[in-house]
Amino acid sequence: MKGHFFTVVKKVAAGYLLIVIFSLIAIGYALTGLHTQTRRSEHLVSVDVKTLNLLRSLQQNLLAQQNLERQALLLQDREILSLFTLRRDDLSQLWTERQVISPAEWSPLTSLIARHQEQTAAGIEMMEQDQWAQAQKFDKDTESLHPQLLSTLASLIEQKGNDIDQGLSLLTRESANAYRNTWLLAFLGIFLSAPVSLAVILSIHRSVNALLQAIREISAGEFDYEVPIRQRDEFGTLAVAFAHMGQKLKEMDQLSLDANPLTHLPGNLALERELEYRINSGHPFAQLYIDLDHFKAYNDRYGYQAGSDAIARTAQLIRETDAAKGTPHDLIAHIGGDDYAILTQPRNAESIAKELIEKFDLMAPTLYTEEDARAGEFVGKDRFGVERVFSLLTVSISIINSEGLQEPTPALIGRECARMKDHLKNMPGSNYMINRRACLERSQ
């Protein structure tokens, strides 16, 4: 593929790059416009609208004060005077809130409100002292302030309403422009990338059809099918990968027939292949041959299902032990029945055997009834039909170290394992033995 500058990936990347560039421009433009509109909207809501509402509240308060003041002077009623006083206090509170919104817009009202509050305070003081005549005269002398104040408020309310209308109109125009320009940029990127995408589609159409045909053939079991693609690009690489996949599927199909259906571990075929590979590679290895003792007697006493469960649990125990003490490249095989094998590094073999024996001896009693487990033995018939006492299940492990064999072969390793297994089974308890070494250990 080095001689082709525009590979399929590069062509597709070029088409998508145009879309990405224009999409990013469109997104950036949209986000900028959205940010501006958000700020404008926040100002309208948090400043303009609040200012307008506060101006209207001030207007309503002043009108209510004017009515209550006249009623209090006319009827000389202290309850109405109390309401008038409350309204005046409300005005002071409203006037304080203006500092939070926009202090600069309140300058026309500042002096008027200050004069109004002073005059109102003086009038209330006269009425509280029952100086109603003086209060009426004072009200006539200062009544020109109310119209002036209400007029200024009306002017400010009208101005603020116009400001809000103009702001909303501008916000609408900006939103429409941002929406239109964003879509324009997005469609421009799609339009420019269309020719590149079309060229890529036409160039890979036949290759895809060829690969689909290969999939159908391989799915039908034709693992030797050769994909008819000769391009030195990604599809050529994919054709080679399909060929390798066909061979791997062929091997997996053979191995699946070899795998044990109960433990799902590889069987004799996988073990023999791996043994040959390790022997031919010249790297040292160790094989652990694992066999359960007294399994037939256990199977006869507890039945086929219990025996299958014991085999499955032992397989799981072997997996866990190898995961803790072995290497990721170890092979665990289920040779058949109650026999298992592990291919590992020589330095790990003995620690795996010790760990497995320890764990198995802890697990074995859980496979029995409480009565048998407590007794540690039971009466059953051996393979010759003779009744005798059997102990609980134990495990025998033969360890064959390739470094201990002059010319290791699968057959020689198998014979050595069988010889050591016969010796181990004559010993009580769980044991392991390493070939060509005086090492024989009984579990504690």
KOLROBA-632390 format. One record per atom (N, C-alpha, C): x, y, z negated. Coordinates in steps of 0.001 Angstrom, whole numbers, plus 500000, padded with zeros to 6 digits. Example, Ala and Ser with C-alpha at 12.3 -4.5 7.8 and 13.67 -1.06 7.14 Angstrom:
<atoms>
513190494310492200 512300495500492200 513200496700492200 512850497750492920 513670498940492860 512900500030492130 
</atoms>
This chain:
<atoms>
500816498787500000 500000500000500000 500849501261500000 502171501125499878 503005502315499810 503013503078501119 502754502363502299 502779503046503580 501521503808503884 500493503691503061 499215504359503309 499049505472502291 499052506702502777 498930507838501863 497521507940501307 496512507802502223 495125507922501791 494548506539501553 494747506038500375 494133504772500010 492665505013499682 491933503904499451 490506504031499141 490306504864497879 491153504604496889 491015505344495624 491248506832495851 492257507168496666 492553508575496909 491434509251497691 490859508518498657 489751509095499422 488548509354498516 488216508361497712 487086508543496781 487395509652495785 488647509680495315 489032510717494353 488940512102494968 489307512220496277 489222513529496931 487781514006497010 486871513078497374 485458513465497440 484913513883496086 485245513100495065 484735513429493741 485429514651493165 486681514886493584 487387516053493082 486698517338493516 486208517355494754 485469518537495218 484220518751494368 483526517652494133 482312517762493305 482662518251491904 483739517699491345 484130518069489980 484519519544489911 485320519998490917 485772521398490900 484587522350490945 483694522124491924 482537523022492041 481566522843490871 481491521635490349 480629521422489182 481179522176487975 482519522140487813 483116522873486695 482923524378486856 483054524851488125 482815526280488358 481366526626488031 480447525738488489 479026525978488223 478737525944486726 479337524971486047 479119524860484595 479695526072483874 480918526495484301 481522527675483673 480682528919483888 480200529074485119 479344530227485410 478055530170484589 477476528957484531 476230528802483771 476439529073482290 477559528573481748 477821528786480319 478075530258480007 478787530936480946 479033532371480738 477725533137480738 476876532809481747 475571533476481805 474718533150480597 474773531878480166 473988531476478998 474470532190477751 475789532371477638 476326533079476477 475842534533476449 475882535190477628 475420536577477707 473937536677477370 473160535751477936 471713535778477677 471407535468476218 472196534562475640 471976534237474224 472251535445473339 473349536145473625 473653537351472848 472570538398473013 472085538548474269 471030539535474505 469740539134473782 469437537841473830 468226537355473149 468334537535471645 469522537225471105 469719537405469663 469561538875469257 470074539780470097 469937541197469780 468472541622469821 467735541128470826 466309541475470927 465553541002469689 465852539762469262 465093539193468143 465547539772466811 466878539810466603 467385540193465286 467436541695465061 467439542497466147 467542543952465995 466302544659466516 466070544529467809 464990545321468427 463614544954467874 463310543657467869 461984543233467399 461816543541465911 462857543277465119 462765543578463693 462612545075463446 463343545885464234 463223547342464099 461813547805464417 461251547250465508 459883547623465895 458896547238464806 459028546039464259 458115545597463192 458259546473461953 459501546865461637 459702547703460458 459114549105460666 459275549643461871 458674550951462179 457152550899462047 456555549844462539 455098549702462418 454675549543460966 455474548808460186 455155548662458756 455241550005458043 456247550809458384 456355552152457804 455154553002458187 454754552913459444 453600553688459913 452330553304459151 452106551996459007 450915551538458290 450966551948456822 452156551884456242 452294552263454833 451982553742454623 452495554597455517 452245556036455388 450772556362455556 450122555691456517 448679555913456701 447907555471455458 448306554314454879 447637553834453673 447884554787452513 449111555314452383 449406556290451327 448537557538451474 448426558003452722 447636559233452960 446185559041452521 445606557891452867 444212557625452484 444069557496450976 445000556745450346 444906556550448904 445120557858448141 446028558726448641 446271560002447985 445016560872448011 444355560923449159 443138561730449269 442036561191448365 441887559852448333 440851559273447469 441151559561445998 442425559433445618 442781559687444217 442507561122443822 442826562103444707 442595563511444420 441104563824444396 440362563181445292 438928563462445366 438183562869444183 438501561616443862 437753560935442800 438432561050441443 439676561526441434 440451561640440198 440424560309439431 440743559229440214 440659557862439685 442087557320439496 442382556863438253 443727556379437971 443998555010438624 442973554190438864 443202552901439529 443665553117440967 443042554080441629 443481554397442990 444886554984442959 445168555785441897 446504556336441744 447540555215441609 447172554132440906 448089552994440763 448368552353442119 447319552217442937 447522551657444276 448406552564445126 448192553855444986 448997554829445712 450475554711445309 450706554554443988 452082554396443496 452739553133444054 451949552042444113 452486550797444665 452871550954446126 452026551655446870 452334551889448285 453621552705448441 453801553688447565 455018554494447631 456259553632447351 456133552700446362 457245551804446069 457531550873447256 456466550415447925 456648549574449108 457411550322450192 457107551618450341 457812552419451337 459302552489451016 459631552607449729 461037552650449335 461741551333449696 461033550212449498 461600548913449834 461807548767451330 460796549184452101 460915549113453563 462068549989454054 462208551152453475 463257552079453884 464645551511453558 464719550707452495 465994550056452169 466364548999453213 465359548310453771 465615547244454746 466203547768456049 466030549032456343 466514549580457601 468031549492457696 468733549502456535 470181549456456557 470694548118457104 469905547061456976 470315545736457430 470184545615458936 469244546345459528 468940546153460952 469810547028461839 469611548307461825 470366549206462705 470315550618462141 471231550976461277 471179552287460599 471225553470461562 471903553337462701 472080554482463592 470776554978464191 469786554099464331 468536554471464990 467560555176464048 467921555326462786 466973555882461815 467256557350461483 468245557942462131 468607559317461764 467453560315461876 466545560234462884 465439561209462942 464509561128461740 464484559959461073 463538559788459960 464149560054458589 465456560094458531 466123560115457226 465674561296456357 465778562495456933 465406563677456134 463908563719455863 463096563286456854 461630563320456669 461198562373455554 461764561158455554 461402560188454512 461846560688453143 463035561275453079 463537561780451800 462609562859451252 462201563826452136 461268564878451696 459929564278451284 459441563292452059 458154562674451735 458200562003450364 459270561280450073 459365560596448792 459435561596447630 460164562716447825 460229563737446769 458864564345446523 458160564715447626 456836565328447458 455854564343446840 455910563109447262 454996562106446707 455265561891445224 456535561833444847 456870561661443432 456345562818442596 456476564064443134 455974565229442398 454467565170442261 453749564796443352 452294564715443288 451834563663442314 452479562481442324 452090561410441401 452293561846439957 453415562551439704 453672563017438333 452567563956437864 452095564880438726 451004565795438349 449733565017438064 449409564036438917 448159563297438715 448222562442437468 449402561887437145 449525561098435918 449346561955434677 449652563261434790 449470564192433664 448109564884433706 447201564370434572 445826564887434722 445806566325435201 446810566760435910 446847568096436513 446319567984437937 445042567622438044 444448567304439356 444344568549440241 444028569684439623 443898570917440427 445244571296441035 446280571269440233 447616571594440748 448056570582441806 447673569296441582 448043568259442547 447367568488443885 446049568975443830 445351569238445089 445989570420445826 446344571437445076 446989572601445695 448354572214446280 449097571364445537 450404570922446015 450275570100447295 449199569319447344 448976568477448536 448694569334449758 447922570394449595 447617571284450725 448877572006451205 449742572362450242 450954573082450613 451936572195451407 451854570872451173 452841569960451796 452233569029452830 450923569293453172 450261568316454050 450815568319455479 451619569290455864 452167569322457231 453242568259457449 453802567709456354 454861566715456497 454338565377457042 453103564999456649 452535563719457091 452420563622458607 451799564598459263 451698564506460732 453064564461461408 453984565245460905 455327565270461491 456012563901461358 455851563299460188 456462561993459945 455812560909460799 454458560946460871 453750559938461681 454051560114463159 454197561341463598 454517561602465001 455893561069465360 456848561290464460 458199560779464700 458205559251464748 457448558625463837 457359557164463846 456731556655465134 455647557325465591 454988556910466830 455946557013468008 456745558078468027 457714558258469112 458769557161469090 459259556829467881 460258555780467764 459686554409468134 458435554158467752 457790552878468087 457651552730469604 457252553803470255 457101553765471716 458458553540472392 459481554241471891 460819554100472467 461357552680472275 461152552111471060 461637550774470797 460880549741471621 459584549946471829 458807549046472680 459321549057474110 459652550252474609 460212550352475965 461572549657476051 462380549807474992 463680549140474980 463525547617475045 462553547090474311 462315545641474313 461839545168475687 460923545918476281 460434545551477625 461569545542478642 462425546572478580 463550546625479516 464528545470479265 464755545157477988 465656544050477662 465121542715478152 463809542494477986 463205541245478466 463251541160479981 463018542289480643 463073542305482102 464487541992482602 465494542584481955 466869542326482341 467250540871482066 466780540350480937 467066538959480588 466475538008481612 465254538308482092 464604537468483106 465384537489484411 465838538682484839 466588538784486093 467928538046485992 468605538218484879 469889537540484715 469719536022484676 468673535540484046 468426534095483991 468168533535485377 467367534260486155 467078533812487524 468348533791488363 469177534814488253 470423534860489027 471373533736488620 471491533497487331 472372532429486852 471882531066487314 470573530864487264 469992529594487708 470256529368489189 470022530407489993 470198530289491442 471674530060491805 472573530806491220 473986530676491551 474574529345491072 474087528856489939 474566527553489453 474198526440490420 472952526433490865 472521525415491829 473271525566493154 473535526799493571 474255527030494818 475663526438494756 476364526663493668 477714526124493521 477700524597493465 476724524031492762 476646522569492661 476380521943494030 475431522492494775 475109521942496096 476262522154497077 477013523223496927 478159523461497804 479216522369497605 479458521992496352 480408520917496091 479940519597496679 478640519307496546 478093518067497115 478200518092498640 477890519224499260 477921519338500718 479337519138501251 480337519707500592 481708519578501059 482248518167500861 481779517481499834 482283516136499568 481575515071500396 480448515413501020 479675514420501767 480471513801502916 481180514573503775 481937513947504877 483003512963504380 483698513334503294 484716512445502754 484082511157502245 482968511300501532 482286510126501000 481780509234502121 481248509829503204 480738509044504331 481868508264504986 483027508896505153 484164508205505758 484601507020504911 484625507206503609 485017506116502711 484014504975502787 482718505317502812 481678504285502869 481801503449504132 482008504116505271 482133503390506531 483383502523506560 484468503003505958 485724502249506009 485707501023505114 484900501045504047 484913499907503125 483709498984503318 482802499334504232 481572498543504398 481902497090504749 482746496911505776 483066495562506201 483863494810505133 484722495537504439 485496494883503380 484597494378502262 483605495175501911 482674494762500851 481894493529501283 481446493515502555 480708492348503050 481572491092502984 482868491250503330 483766490103503262 483927489606501832 484028490549500901 484161490160499497 482894489506498974 481733490010499400 480463489395498996 480378487960499496 480827487746500722 480845486390501258 481756485502500423 482907486068500015 483827485301499173 483186484940497838 482445485892497277 481759485625496002 480768484486496158 480004484509497274 479027483443497498 479708482087497649 480833482070498366 481532480809498574 482110480272497268 482752481180496501 483356480745495238 482283480332494241 481152481073494227 480043480717493331 479478479348493668 479568478977494959 479066477665495391 480075476556495108 481234476892494575 482221475876494233 483366475751495212 483379476587496259 484471476554497228 485641477398496705 486364476857495738 487408477621495086 488634477861495972 488756477107497061 489885477284497974 489577478256499100 488432478923499035 488033479851500107 489002481046500147 489438481433501331 490359482549501502 489590483774501989 489705484867501293 488986486092501654 489622486702502908 488839486934503993 489405487446505252 489601488960505252 490499489456504414 490810490886504382 492323491029504468 492782491854505399 494219491987505620 494733493406505345 493847494335504960 494293495703504725 495237495747503520 496249496601503631 497181496784502510 496703497944501639 495522497779501087 494962498794500195 494337498080499012 493459498802498302 492841498198497120 492051496941497457 491412496924498642 490634495745499011 491541494576499343 492713494858499898 493674493786500098 494117493194498777 494387494080497804 494757493605496468 493628492797495836 492404493255496051 491244492545495514 491083491182496172 491396491094497472 491320489804498158 492306488810497545 493532489297497271 494524488437496618 494039488012495233 493441488962494511 492921488645493171 491821487597493247 490969487680494294 489915486687494475 490524485305494727 491597485279495520 492237483995495782 492778483390494493 493439484227493679 493936483752492382 492789483329491476 491701484098491543 490553483765490701 489984482407491090 489950482133492407 489464480843492856 490288479701492292 491628479881492289 492489478848491737 492294478702490233 492160479842489544 491938479784488098 490611479115487763 489576479431488560 488275478802488329 488348477298488565 489145476939489547 489327475519489817 489971474824488616 491008475483488061 491662474921486886 490727474904485684 489961476010485517 489024476072484384 487932475021484518 487514474758485756 486493473740485979 487012472376485540 488289472130485864 488882470863485439 489033470807483923 489445471940483333 489633471965481876 488313471873481129 487244472449481704 485932472396481031 485437470966480925 485789470135481917 485417468717481841 486221468014480762 487417468559480477 488310467958479497 487984468415478078 487351469603477925 487096470172476599 486101469332475814 486281469289474504 485379468534473640 484092469313473423 482915468712473650 481644469449473532 481289469812472092 481868469122471111 481542469396469710 482367470543469161 483668470518469383 484547471550468821 484921472617469840 484618472355471134 484969473277472230 486476473495472339 487253472566471799 488706472637471927 489140471881473180 490264472284473789 490787471549474940 491099470110474553 491111469224475571 491339467814475307 492695467336475773 492741466040476152 494013465406476513 494658466025477742 493839466403478732 494394466959479960 495145468254479676 494524469172478915 495169470441478578 496421470204477740 496352469242476818 497511468955475968 498666468417476804 498369467513477725 499426466935478562 500073467996479449 499247468885480035 499792469970480869 500705470880480066 500262471245478883 501059472151478067 502353471475477602 502266470185477286 503476469450476894 504495469448478034 504025469154479248 504923469127480397 505532470499480656 504711471543480499 505215472899480718 506307473240479709 506074472901478451 507057473248477421 508325472402477559 508171471158477962 509348470310478172 510178470849479329 509500471195480441 510215471686481623 510848473049481388 510231473876480520 510788475202480251 512078475130479436 512256474016478734 513467473850477936 513422474523476586 512348475191476269 512248475847474961 511814474835473903 512365474871472729 511985473921471680 510541474141471233 509898473057470847 508522473126470364 508298471981469388 507180472057468706 506793470994467781 505336470648468020 505037469337467947 503649468891468057 503205468303466729 502064468787466248 501449468230465048 500293467338465481 500366466066465118 499280465128465410 498497464939464126 497229465317464129 496420465363462908 495332464299463006 495240463457461981 494274462356461979 493598462299460613 492274462074460605 491534461944459351 491573460496458884 491847460289457605 491886458942457030 490510458588456471 490119457333456633 488841456789456128 487636457429456799 487807457935458017 486678458618458659 485567457644459029 485922456421459485 484881455461459883 483992455106458703 484622454891457538 483838454565456348 482919455738455985 483432456962456087 482604458144455814 481434458220456802 481722457972458076 480686458055459109 479613456995458888 480032455784458491 479064454709458232 478189455033457036 478767455681456024 477996455949454800 477042457140454975 477509458196455644 476714459426455701 476029459660457050 476377458883458048 475676458999459318 476415459836460349 475932459728461590 476593460369462720 476615461893462592 475490462485462135 475423463946462052 476426464489461039 476536463824459891 477512464260458885 478936464099459418 479174463001460166 480495462810460746 480836463896461751 479848464280462582 480072465352463547 480365466671462840 479647466915461735 479885468143460979 481289468153460376 481747467014459899 483094466935459332 484144467204460400 483925466665461600 484869466898462698 484896468376463076 483709468995463168 483633470415463544 484276471295462479 484014470997461210 484591471822460144 486104471652460072 486580470453460342 488034470248460369 488661471058461507 487994471067462663 488507471850463797 488583473331463442 487556473829462766 487567475235462367 488676475509461367 488914474553460469 489973474692459472 491343474733460163 491497473914461206 492762473916461955 492953475253462649 491883475790463246 491980477115463895 492435478174462897 491784478212461744 492101479232460745 493540479090460239 493971477855460027 495328477634459524 496365478062460551 496140477697461815 497096478074462855 497110479588463062 495939480225462943 495900481685463085 496722482374462003 496764481751460806 497494482355459688 498983482009459710 499315480794460151 500699480327460050 501384480128461398 500620480079462481 501203479815463788 501451481077464585 501409480935465925 501618482068466826 500443482146467795 500250483302468452 499149483424469424 499298482494470626 500508481964470855 500739481106472014 500567479625471683 500158479291470470 499953477894470101 498764477310470848 498810475994471069 497682475270471678 497104474327470637 495794474419470445 495082473501469556 494204472622470434 494343471301470302 493594470365471145 492842469367470269 491679468924470785 490901467868470142 491036466647471037 491868465718470614 492193464577471466 491010463635471592 490183463587470575 489026462706470589 488763462158469200 487478461933468887 487125461407467575 487587462305466464 488402461755465562 488901462538464430 490380462852464585 490864462925465830 492272463211466103 492414464580466752 493412465347466281 493672466690466793 495177466844467011 495530467882467767 496949468154467987 497166469669468044 498365470096467610 498768471504467687 500159471556468296 500341472400469302 501667472681469839 502083474063469356 503217474120468667 503643475389468063 505165475473468076 505697476500467430 507139476658467297 507647475751466163 508837475185466315 509348474279465269 509394474917463883 509711476216463830 509827476873462525 508482477004461804 507373476874462548 506046477043461936 505373475719461595 505899474614462132 505187473339462036 504959472903460594 506004472928459779 505878472421458407 504951473291457569 505024474625457729 504139475508456958 502687475313457377 502452475049458667 501076474765459117 500578473481458475 501416472433458460 501020471153457878 500691471304456392 501562471983455643 501309472170454202 500011472938453954 499831474037454695 498630474854454515 497376474068454861 497444473287455948 496274472521456386 495917471439455377 496921470760454842 496662469730453826 496016470353452594 496526471477452156 495973472149450973 494513472549451193 494236473131452336 492861473567452621 491927472383452837 492426471345453506 491568470192453763 491193469487452457 492153469343451552 491849468675450290 490840469461449456 490802470777449641 489788471577448952 488424471443449628 488434471272450942 487173471177451668 486540469800451577 487364468744451539 486865467378451633 485746467060450638 485854467414449345 484765467079448414 483430467703448789 483446468823449487 482182469477449861 481428468712450938 482100467709451551 481445466908452585 480648465746451987 480796465521450681 480186464362450011 479053464795449097 478281463801448647 477286464067447609 478022464387446319 477302464978445398 477924465363444124 478443464144443386 477704463018443476 478111461795442781 479415461249443362 479504461157444706 480717460633445332 481898461569445120 481631462867445197 482715463832445028 483281463761443618 482378463576442631 482854463488441244 483665462218441014 483212461107441639 483917459841441472 485231459835442246 485297460577443349 486516460602444147 486690459378445016 485647458519445073 485721457308445890 484311456746446045 484168455783446950 482884455107447136 483161453738447735 482170452852447644 482298451487448174 481701451458449570 482458450956450531 481992450841451904 482674449685452597 482292449443453856 482869448343454629 483937448884455567 485032448157455657 486076448561456581 485735448086457981 486668448245458921 486394447908460313 486217446409460535 486591445630459530 486416444191459633 485162443705458917 484363444656458373 483125444290457700 483310443878456264 484479444107455705 484765443714454325 484549444915453414 483783444727452339 483542445801451392 484797446086450571 485103447373450448 486208447775449593 486012449230449173 486838449673448275 486712451037447744 487514451984448624 486843453074449060 487495454094449883 487592455399449099 488719456053449247 488849457388448643 488161458410449544 488098459650449086 487546460704449922 488440460916451132 487903461600452128 488654461873453347 489975462567453023 491036462079453661 492335462734453568 492840462959454987 493969463611455134 494502463917456452 495973463510456520 496325462907457655 497714462526457922 498209463337459113 499405463924458970 499933464805460008 501330464336460405 501457463951461672 502764463596462222 503323464806462951 504557465172462651 505183466335463278 506338465851464144 506220466080465440 507268465707466380 507985466976466811 509258467068466483 510071468220466857 510841467857468122 510671468647469188 511330468334470455 512847468340470325 513360469100469383 514812469124469192 515340467820468609 514424467012468062 514824465717467497 514767464593468511 514390464895469757 514320463895470823 515353464232471881 516066463220472340 517090463476473347 516473463824474696 515479463050475122 514789463301476384 513282463236476123 512695464316475642 511266464280475295 510385464141476533 509381463298476415 508343463148477434 507006463032476711 505885463344477391 504579463177476741 504362461768476228 504794460768476991 504595459386476567 505416459071475313 506679459540475295 507530459290474136 506977459982472897 506525461195473060 505950461932471926 504710461222471411 503878460692472329 502688459959471912 503025458710471130 504034457950471575 504430456723470860 505001457052469483 505789458146469438 506369458536468146 505284458959467158 504275459667467653 503162460072466785 502405458853466261 502152457879467139 501426456673466723 502203455911465657 503518455814465831 504342455105464852 504296455794463494 504433457114463508 504426457849462244 503038457839461602 502007457861462431 500644457845461883 500384456538461145 500806455401461716 500603454117461041 501289454094459686 502444454704459617 503160454749458347 502430455653457338 501950456794457794 501274457741456893 499968457177456357 499241456414457174 497931455927456743 498041454873455643 499196454308455479 499398453343454390 499698454027453067 499745455325453073 500057456070451862 498793456743451332 498625456806450030 497441457471449466 497528458990449598 496377459618449703 496325461068449750 496654461613451124 496738462930451208 497067463615452453 498576463805452535 499160463507453713 500612463540453862 500993464076455240 502242464496455345 502790464825456648 504207464285456743 504672464053457983 506011463509458208 506598464177459447 507899464464459400 508605465066460529 509539464029461129 509542463891462440 510336462856463103 511840463054462910 512532461926462813 513989461865462735 514552462640461540 513699462844460560 514165463488459337 513573462744458156 514331462604457077 513825461919455900 512942462847455112 511807463237455718 510911464201455055 509522463613455011 509084463260453866 507756462674453698 507170463291452439 506003463945452566 505475464688451414 504037464335451190 503730464061449930 502340463775449539 501750465020448928 500478465320449289 499833466524448730 499623466344447250 499735467443446564 499590467415445104 498113467479444736 
</atoms>
